[in-house]
């Protein structure tokens, strides 16, 4: 099971950039660092921009239709 299945923010290792990357599914915000602890901290404390999340949700619904 991937972290994407449980939480809106997933943390992954980018083998091309050699960085840990956290990405939010709701607002598309992201954070990257060579230190996994920094990325985990960002993921744990991330709060979505409500306007961006609503806009992206609207675009995603229209694309599915």
VENQUI-V991304 format. One record per pair of residues at least 6 apart in sequence whose C-alpha atoms are under 8 Angstrom apart, sorted by the first residue. I is the first residue (numbers start at 1). GAP is how many residues later the second one is. Records with the same first field share a line. If there is no record, write none. Layout:
I: GAP, GAP
//
This chain:
3: 6, 7, 8
4: 6
8: 16, 17, 18
9: 13, 14, 15, 16, 34
10: 12, 13, 14, 15, 33
11: 9, 10, 11, 12, 28, 29, 32
12: 8, 9, 10
13: 6, 7, 8
14: 6, 7
18: 16
19: 13, 14, 15, 16
20: 12, 13, 14, 15, 16, 19
21: 9, 10, 11, 12, 18
22: 8, 9, 10, 17, 18, 20, 21
23: 6, 7, 8, 20
24: 6, 24
26: 22, 27, 30, 31
27: 21, 22, 23, 25, 26, 29
28: 25
29: 19
31: 8, 11
32: 7
33: 6
//
